[in-house]
Each structure stands twice: as structure tokens, then as C-alpha cells.
Amino acid sequence: MSDFANTPSPPYYAVIFTSEQTGNDQGYADMATQIRKLAKQQEGFLGMESARDKLGITVSYWKDLASIKKWKLNTEHLIAQHKGQTAWYKQYKTRICLVERDYEFK
């Protein structure tokens, strides 16, 4: 089984969230699991990929910009964002990109 998101043919959008943690991970894993489950329930959500070493990088894929905006303003997601800013992250950066082309090797 692959951990790659099963995205449709482009165009679609990618939200790239890159973060550096503070070292305080109390409650982080539970919140990450909860947010991942919640994101999957959102209209316009297409998939997600994530990796963490020194930096964490999570890429979520969305049908359109309206879906991304709605997700950003989701109440439970806002709570997680606040906790990230006050406890879990030293810094983070979010990038929103239009995917115009994709290809793969299997």
C-alpha cells in the first residue's frame, strides 16, 4: 500500500505546510491524527502526504481555492493552528500552489 495521495488529473491545488517543532510534543500526535481525519471529511479534499525529520512537511491536495479557504477557517482546525503557534512550532510556512502537471514512476 502506498502512502502517496491518489490525486486526480490536474489542475488541482496543493497546500505545502513546512514546520520546525519546539520539542514540546505533548498532545501533538493526537491532534495531528484528529486533524488528518477531519481534513479527509472536508469538501474538496483530495489527499495528503506527510514526512517528518528535522523539518516536517505536509502536503494536502484540494479541488479548489474555496475548499482550502473553508478548511483554513474550520473551527477545529483553528484550534489546532493556535496550539501549533503557542506550543508546538518554532516556525512554519504555508504555501498554496496550483498543480498544473503531475507524473509518476511505479
C-alpha positions, 0 to 999 in steps of 0.5 A, a space after each residue: 500500500 502506498 502512502 502517496 495521495 491518489 490525486 486526480 488529473 490536474 489542475 488541482 491545488 496543493 497546500 505545502 505546510 513546512 514546520 520546525 517543532 519546539 520539542 514540546 510534543 505533548 498532545 501533538 500526535 493526537 491532534 495531528 491524527 484528529 486533524 488528518 481525519 477531519 481534513 479527509 471529511 472536508 469538501 474538496 479534499 483530495 489527499 495528503 502526504 506527510 514526512 517528518 525529520 528535522 523539518 516536517 512537511 505536509 502536503 494536502 491536495 484540494 479541488 479548489 481555492 474555496 475548499 482550502 479557504 473553508 478548511 483554513 477557517 474550520 473551527 477545529 482546525 483553528 484550534 489546532 493552528 493556535 496550539 501549533 503557534 503557542 506550543 508546538 512550532 518554532 516556525 512554519 510556512 504555508 504555501 498554496 500552489 496550483 498543480 498544473 502537471 503531475 507524473 509518476 514512476 511505479 
